[in-house]
Protein backbone atom coordinates (compact mmCIF):
# COMPACT_ATOMS: atom_id res chain seq x y z
CA UNK A 1 0.00 0.00 0.00
CA UNK A 2 1.30 3.46 -0.89
CA UNK A 3 1.89 5.99 1.88
CA UNK A 4 -0.75 8.28 0.39
CA UNK A 5 -3.31 5.47 0.62
CA UNK A 6 -2.36 4.72 4.25
CA UNK A 7 -2.88 8.33 5.24
CA UNK A 8 -6.21 8.46 3.46
CA UNK A 9 -7.37 5.26 5.13
CA UNK A 10 -6.15 6.51 8.53
CA UNK A 11 -7.95 9.85 8.28
CA UNK A 12 -11.14 8.33 6.87
CA UNK A 13 -11.41 5.70 9.61
CA UNK A 14 -10.81 7.96 12.59
CA UNK A 15 -12.82 10.87 11.18
CA UNK A 16 -15.79 8.51 11.12
CA UNK A 17 -15.21 6.59 14.34
CA UNK A 18 -13.48 9.14 16.60
CA UNK A 19 -14.50 12.58 15.33
CA UNK A 20 -14.35 14.10 18.83
CA UNK A 21 -11.06 12.63 20.09
CA UNK A 22 -9.44 14.79 22.76
CA UNK A 23 -6.86 14.76 25.53
CA UNK A 24 -7.63 12.65 28.60
CA UNK A 25 -6.03 15.21 30.90
CA UNK A 26 -8.59 17.09 32.99
CA UNK A 27 -8.52 20.89 32.82
CA UNK A 28 -10.84 23.88 32.60
CA UNK A 29 -8.59 26.54 31.06
CA UNK A 30 -5.29 26.87 29.14
CA UNK A 31 -3.31 27.58 32.33
CA UNK A 32 -4.48 24.33 33.93
CA UNK A 33 -3.74 22.38 30.76
CA UNK A 34 -0.21 23.81 30.65
CA UNK A 35 0.36 22.64 34.22
CA UNK A 36 -1.08 19.20 33.49
CA UNK A 37 1.00 18.69 30.35
CA UNK A 38 4.22 19.71 32.12
CA UNK A 39 3.42 17.21 34.87
CA UNK A 40 2.52 14.45 32.39
CA UNK A 41 6.06 14.06 31.06
CA UNK A 42 7.03 10.40 31.62
CA UNK A 43 3.90 9.92 33.73
CA UNK A 44 0.39 8.63 33.02
CA UNK A 45 -2.59 10.89 32.47
CA UNK A 46 -4.44 8.87 35.11
CA UNK A 47 -1.87 9.77 37.75
CA UNK A 48 -1.87 13.44 36.72
CA UNK A 49 -5.66 13.60 36.95
CA UNK A 50 -5.41 12.30 40.51
CA UNK A 51 -2.95 15.02 41.47
CA UNK A 52 -4.24 18.14 39.72
CA UNK A 53 -7.60 18.75 41.50
CA UNK A 54 -5.96 19.78 44.79
CA UNK A 55 -3.13 21.50 42.92
CA UNK A 56 -5.58 23.59 40.88
CA UNK A 57 -7.58 24.38 44.00
CA UNK A 58 -4.49 25.68 45.78
CA UNK A 59 -3.15 27.54 42.72
CA UNK A 60 -6.17 28.72 40.71
CA UNK A 61 -4.32 31.59 39.06
CA UNK A 62 -0.94 32.30 37.50
CA UNK A 63 -0.31 34.85 40.24
CA UNK A 64 -0.85 32.34 43.05
CA UNK A 65 1.53 29.81 41.51
CA UNK A 66 4.18 32.43 40.72
CA UNK A 67 4.09 33.60 44.35
CA UNK A 68 4.60 30.08 45.68
CA UNK A 69 7.77 28.02 46.12
CA UNK A 70 8.91 24.75 44.59
CA UNK A 71 8.91 23.22 48.09
CA UNK A 72 5.22 23.95 48.53
CA UNK A 73 4.31 22.78 45.02
CA UNK A 74 6.24 19.57 45.66
CA UNK A 75 3.84 18.61 48.47
CA UNK A 76 1.01 18.48 45.92
CA UNK A 77 2.84 16.56 43.20
CA UNK A 78 5.10 14.20 45.15
CA UNK A 79 3.46 11.12 43.57
CA UNK A 80 4.30 12.06 39.97
CA UNK A 81 7.57 11.27 38.21
CA UNK A 82 10.47 13.67 38.90
CA UNK A 83 8.47 15.83 41.36
CA UNK A 84 11.42 18.00 42.43
CA UNK A 85 12.23 19.15 38.91
CA UNK A 86 8.59 19.55 37.95
CA UNK A 87 7.86 21.65 41.04
CA UNK A 88 10.67 24.01 40.03
CA UNK A 89 9.42 24.06 36.45
CA UNK A 90 5.87 24.96 37.46
CA UNK A 91 6.90 27.90 39.62
CA UNK A 92 9.38 29.08 36.97
CA UNK A 93 6.75 28.70 34.26
CA UNK A 94 4.26 30.81 36.23
CA UNK A 95 6.79 33.58 36.82
CA UNK A 96 7.64 33.86 33.11
CA UNK A 97 4.01 33.48 32.06
CA UNK A 98 3.11 36.36 34.37
CA UNK A 99 6.12 38.55 33.66
CA UNK A 100 6.52 38.07 29.91
CA UNK A 101 3.01 37.22 28.73
CA UNK A 102 0.72 38.99 31.18
CA UNK A 103 -0.53 35.70 32.58
CA UNK A 104 -1.97 34.63 29.24
CA UNK A 105 -0.83 31.32 27.73
CA UNK A 106 0.75 32.21 24.36
CA UNK A 107 -0.18 30.52 21.10
CA UNK A 108 3.24 30.69 19.48
CA UNK A 109 5.30 27.51 19.89
CA UNK A 110 8.56 29.44 20.27
CA UNK A 111 7.06 31.62 23.00
CA UNK A 112 5.75 28.57 24.83
CA UNK A 113 9.21 26.99 24.82
CA UNK A 114 10.65 29.98 26.68
CA UNK A 115 9.08 28.62 29.86
CA UNK A 116 10.73 25.96 32.09
CA UNK A 117 9.42 22.44 31.55
CA UNK A 118 7.99 23.31 28.14
CA UNK A 119 9.77 21.48 25.34
CA UNK A 120 8.63 21.15 21.76
CA UNK A 121 6.21 18.32 22.54
CA UNK A 122 4.48 20.24 25.34
CA UNK A 123 4.35 23.40 23.23
CA UNK A 124 2.75 21.47 20.36
CA UNK A 125 0.15 19.99 22.72
CA UNK A 126 -0.88 23.43 23.95
CA UNK A 127 -0.91 24.89 20.44
CA UNK A 128 -3.04 22.06 19.03
CA UNK A 129 -5.41 21.50 21.96
CA UNK A 130 -6.02 25.10 23.02
CA UNK A 131 -5.69 26.88 19.68
CA UNK A 132 -6.44 24.05 17.20
CA UNK A 133 -3.16 24.87 15.49
CA UNK A 134 -1.76 22.38 12.94
CA UNK A 135 0.88 21.24 15.41
CA UNK A 136 1.82 17.59 15.98
CA UNK A 137 3.06 16.66 19.44
CA UNK A 138 5.08 13.44 19.27
CA UNK A 139 5.19 11.33 22.41
CA UNK A 140 6.06 7.63 22.69
CA UNK A 141 2.60 6.56 21.50
CA UNK A 142 2.62 8.81 18.44
CA UNK A 143 6.18 7.75 17.61
CA UNK A 144 5.38 4.04 17.87
CA UNK A 145 1.96 3.96 16.21
CA UNK A 146 2.84 6.17 13.25
CA UNK A 147 5.85 3.96 12.55
CA UNK A 148 3.91 0.71 12.87
CA UNK A 149 1.09 1.91 10.67
CA UNK A 150 3.56 2.96 8.01
CA UNK A 151 2.65 6.65 8.21
CA UNK A 152 6.31 7.43 8.81
CA UNK A 153 9.37 5.95 7.16
CA UNK A 154 12.89 5.78 8.61
CA UNK A 155 11.98 8.48 11.14
CA UNK A 156 14.31 7.93 14.09
CA UNK A 157 13.61 11.07 16.11
CA UNK A 158 10.40 12.75 17.37
CA UNK A 159 11.13 15.76 15.18
CA UNK A 160 11.48 13.56 12.08
CA UNK A 161 8.16 11.89 12.89
CA UNK A 162 6.53 15.27 13.44
CA UNK A 163 7.74 16.60 10.10
CA UNK A 164 6.49 13.59 8.16
CA UNK A 165 3.07 13.60 9.82
CA UNK A 166 2.61 17.33 9.30
CA UNK A 167 3.67 16.97 5.67
CA UNK A 168 1.20 14.25 4.73
CA UNK A 169 -1.81 14.84 7.00
CA UNK A 170 -4.53 17.28 5.89
CA UNK A 171 -3.79 20.51 7.75
CA UNK A 172 -7.24 20.67 9.37
CA UNK A 173 -6.75 17.15 10.80
CA UNK A 174 -3.29 17.50 12.32
CA UNK A 175 -4.46 18.69 15.74
CA UNK A 176 -6.92 15.81 16.18
CA UNK A 177 -4.67 13.19 14.54
CA UNK A 178 -2.38 13.66 17.54
CA UNK A 179 -5.16 12.30 19.77
CA UNK A 180 -6.05 9.51 17.36
CA UNK A 181 -2.50 8.20 17.46
CA UNK A 182 -2.15 8.56 21.24
CA UNK A 183 -5.43 6.85 22.08
CA UNK A 184 -4.81 4.03 19.59
CA UNK A 185 -1.37 3.49 21.13
CA UNK A 186 -2.70 3.64 24.66
CA UNK A 187 -5.50 1.10 24.24
CA UNK A 188 -4.82 -1.02 21.14
CA UNK A 189 -1.32 -0.68 19.70
CA UNK A 190 0.50 -1.35 22.97
CA UNK A 191 4.29 -1.21 23.07
CA UNK A 192 5.04 -4.81 24.07
CA UNK A 193 1.91 -6.71 23.15
CA UNK A 194 -0.14 -4.88 20.52
CA UNK A 195 -3.73 -6.12 20.33
CA UNK A 196 -3.59 -6.76 16.59
CA UNK A 197 -6.46 -9.25 16.79
CA UNK A 198 -8.71 -6.45 18.07
CA UNK A 199 -7.34 -3.68 15.87
CA UNK A 200 -9.96 -2.17 13.52
CA UNK A 201 -7.30 -0.71 11.21
CA UNK A 202 -5.02 -3.71 10.75
CA UNK A 203 -6.06 -3.89 7.10
CA UNK A 204 -3.82 -0.92 6.30
CA UNK A 205 -1.19 -1.44 9.00
CA UNK A 206 2.36 -2.04 7.78
CA UNK A 207 3.31 -3.81 11.03
CA UNK A 208 0.42 -6.26 10.62
CA UNK A 209 1.46 -6.91 7.02
CA UNK A 210 4.98 -7.73 8.20
CA UNK A 211 3.63 -10.18 10.79
CA UNK A 212 2.04 -12.26 8.04
CA UNK A 213 4.97 -12.69 5.68
CA UNK A 214 6.19 -16.30 5.26
CA UNK A 215 9.35 -15.61 7.27
CA UNK A 216 7.42 -13.90 10.08
CA UNK A 217 4.91 -16.75 10.28
CA UNK A 218 7.75 -19.29 10.38
CA UNK A 219 9.46 -17.34 13.13
CA UNK A 220 6.21 -17.24 15.10
CA UNK A 221 5.74 -20.98 14.60
CA UNK A 222 9.28 -21.71 15.84
CA UNK A 223 8.73 -19.48 18.86
CA UNK A 224 5.56 -21.38 19.72
CA UNK A 225 7.40 -24.70 19.40
CA UNK A 226 10.14 -23.45 21.76
CA UNK A 227 7.50 -22.24 24.19
CA UNK A 228 5.79 -25.63 24.23
CA UNK A 229 9.12 -27.43 24.73
CA UNK A 230 10.02 -25.15 27.65
CA UNK A 231 6.59 -25.75 29.16
CA UNK A 232 7.01 -29.52 28.85
CA UNK A 233 10.48 -29.37 30.39
CA UNK A 234 9.16 -27.34 33.31
CA UNK A 235 6.34 -29.80 33.91
CA UNK A 236 8.85 -32.65 33.86
CA UNK A 237 11.14 -30.90 36.35
CA UNK A 238 8.22 -30.07 38.62
CA UNK A 239 7.09 -33.69 38.53
CA UNK A 240 10.59 -34.93 39.43
CA UNK A 241 10.90 -32.38 42.24
CA UNK A 242 7.52 -33.38 43.59
CA UNK A 243 8.47 -37.07 43.52
CA UNK A 244 11.80 -36.41 45.31
CA UNK A 245 10.04 -34.39 47.98
CA UNK A 246 7.50 -37.16 48.43
CA UNK A 247 10.29 -39.75 48.86
CA UNK A 248 12.08 -37.56 51.39
CA UNK A 249 8.98 -37.52 53.55
CA UNK A 250 8.70 -41.32 53.62
C-alpha positions in Angstrom: 0.0 0.0 0.0 1.3 3.5 -0.9 1.9 6.0 1.9 -0.7 8.3 0.4 -3.3 5.5 0.6 -2.4 4.7 4.2 -2.9 8.3 5.2 -6.2 8.5 3.5 -7.4 5.3 5.1 -6.2 6.5 8.5 -7.9 9.9 8.3 -11.1 8.3 6.9 -11.4 5.7 9.6 -10.8 8.0 12.6 -12.8 10.9 11.2 -15.8 8.5 11.1 -15.2 6.6 14.3 -13.5 9.1 16.6 -14.5 12.6 15.3 -14.3 14.1 18.8 -11.1 12.6 20.1 -9.4 14.8 22.8 -6.9 14.8 25.5 -7.6 12.7 28.6 -6.0 15.2 30.9 -8.6 17.1 33.0 -8.5 20.9 32.8 -10.8 23.9 32.6 -8.6 26.5 31.1 -5.3 26.9 29.1 -3.3 27.6 32.3 -4.5 24.3 33.9 -3.7 22.4 30.8 -0.2 23.8 30.6 0.4 22.6 34.2 -1.1 19.2 33.5 1.0 18.7 30.3 4.2 19.7 32.1 3.4 17.2 34.9 2.5 14.4 32.4 6.1 14.1 31.1 7.0 10.4 31.6 3.9 9.9 33.7 0.4 8.6 33.0 -2.6 10.9 32.5 -4.4 8.9 35.1 -1.9 9.8 37.8 -1.9 13.4 36.7 -5.7 13.6 36.9 -5.4 12.3 40.5 -3.0 15.0 41.5 -4.2 18.1 39.7 -7.6 18.8 41.5 -6.0 19.8 44.8 -3.1 21.5 42.9 -5.6 23.6 40.9 -7.6 24.4 44.0 -4.5 25.7 45.8 -3.2 27.5 42.7 -6.2 28.7 40.7 -4.3 31.6 39.1 -0.9 32.3 37.5 -0.3 34.8 40.2 -0.8 32.3 43.0 1.5 29.8 41.5 4.2 32.4 40.7 4.1 33.6 44.3 4.6 30.1 45.7 7.8 28.0 46.1 8.9 24.8 44.6 8.9 23.2 48.1 5.2 24.0 48.5 4.3 22.8 45.0 6.2 19.6 45.7 3.8 18.6 48.5 1.0 18.5 45.9 2.8 16.6 43.2 5.1 14.2 45.2 3.5 11.1 43.6 4.3 12.1 40.0 7.6 11.3 38.2 10.5 13.7 38.9 8.5 15.8 41.4 11.4 18.0 42.4 12.2 19.1 38.9 8.6 19.5 38.0 7.9 21.7 41.0 10.7 24.0 40.0 9.4 24.1 36.4 5.9 25.0 37.5 6.9 27.9 39.6 9.4 29.1 37.0 6.8 28.7 34.3 4.3 30.8 36.2 6.8 33.6 36.8 7.6 33.9 33.1 4.0 33.5 32.1 3.1 36.4 34.4 6.1 38.6 33.7 6.5 38.1 29.9 3.0 37.2 28.7 0.7 39.0 31.2 -0.5 35.7 32.6 -2.0 34.6 29.2 -0.8 31.3 27.7 0.7 32.2 24.4 -0.2 30.5 21.1 3.2 30.7 19.5 5.3 27.5 19.9 8.6 29.4 20.3 7.1 31.6 23.0 5.8 28.6 24.8 9.2 27.0 24.8 10.7 30.0 26.7 9.1 28.6 29.9 10.7 26.0 32.1 9.4 22.4 31.5 8.0 23.3 28.1 9.8 21.5 25.3 8.6 21.2 21.8 6.2 18.3 22.5 4.5 20.2 25.3 4.4 23.4 23.2 2.7 21.5 20.4 0.2 20.0 22.7 -0.9 23.4 24.0 -0.9 24.9 20.4 -3.0 22.1 19.0 -5.4 21.5 22.0 -6.0 25.1 23.0 -5.7 26.9 19.7 -6.4 24.0 17.2 -3.2 24.9 15.5 -1.8 22.4 12.9 0.9 21.2 15.4 1.8 17.6 16.0 3.1 16.7 19.4 5.1 13.4 19.3 5.2 11.3 22.4 6.1 7.6 22.7 2.6 6.6 21.5 2.6 8.8 18.4 6.2 7.7 17.6 5.4 4.0 17.9 2.0 4.0 16.2 2.8 6.2 13.3 5.9 4.0 12.6 3.9 0.7 12.9 1.1 1.9 10.7 3.6 3.0 8.0 2.7 6.6 8.2 6.3 7.4 8.8 9.4 5.9 7.2 12.9 5.8 8.6 12.0 8.5 11.1 14.3 7.9 14.1 13.6 11.1 16.1 10.4 12.7 17.4 11.1 15.8 15.2 11.5 13.6 12.1 8.2 11.9 12.9 6.5 15.3 13.4 7.7 16.6 10.1 6.5 13.6 8.2 3.1 13.6 9.8 2.6 17.3 9.3 3.7 17.0 5.7 1.2 14.2 4.7 -1.8 14.8 7.0 -4.5 17.3 5.9 -3.8 20.5 7.7 -7.2 20.7 9.4 -6.8 17.1 10.8 -3.3 17.5 12.3 -4.5 18.7 15.7 -6.9 15.8 16.2 -4.7 13.2 14.5 -2.4 13.7 17.5 -5.2 12.3 19.8 -6.1 9.5 17.4 -2.5 8.2 17.5 -2.1 8.6 21.2 -5.4 6.8 22.1 -4.8 4.0 19.6 -1.4 3.5 21.1 -2.7 3.6 24.7 -5.5 1.1 24.2 -4.8 -1.0 21.1 -1.3 -0.7 19.7 0.5 -1.4 23.0 4.3 -1.2 23.1 5.0 -4.8 24.1 1.9 -6.7 23.1 -0.1 -4.9 20.5 -3.7 -6.1 20.3 -3.6 -6.8 16.6 -6.5 -9.2 16.8 -8.7 -6.5 18.1 -7.3 -3.7 15.9 -10.0 -2.2 13.5 -7.3 -0.7 11.2 -5.0 -3.7 10.8 -6.1 -3.9 7.1 -3.8 -0.9 6.3 -1.2 -1.4 9.0 2.4 -2.0 7.8 3.3 -3.8 11.0 0.4 -6.3 10.6 1.5 -6.9 7.0 5.0 -7.7 8.2 3.6 -10.2 10.8 2.0 -12.3 8.0 5.0 -12.7 5.7 6.2 -16.3 5.3 9.4 -15.6 7.3 7.4 -13.9 10.1 4.9 -16.8 10.3 7.7 -19.3 10.4 9.5 -17.3 13.1 6.2 -17.2 15.1 5.7 -21.0 14.6 9.3 -21.7 15.8 8.7 -19.5 18.9 5.6 -21.4 19.7 7.4 -24.7 19.4 10.1 -23.5 21.8 7.5 -22.2 24.2 5.8 -25.6 24.2 9.1 -27.4 24.7 10.0 -25.1 27.7 6.6 -25.7 29.2 7.0 -29.5 28.8 10.5 -29.4 30.4 9.2 -27.3 33.3 6.3 -29.8 33.9 8.8 -32.7 33.9 11.1 -30.9 36.4 8.2 -30.1 38.6 7.1 -33.7 38.5 10.6 -34.9 39.4 10.9 -32.4 42.2 7.5 -33.4 43.6 8.5 -37.1 43.5 11.8 -36.4 45.3 10.0 -34.4 48.0 7.5 -37.2 48.4 10.3 -39.7 48.9 12.1 -37.6 51.4 9.0 -37.5 53.6 8.7 -41.3 53.6 
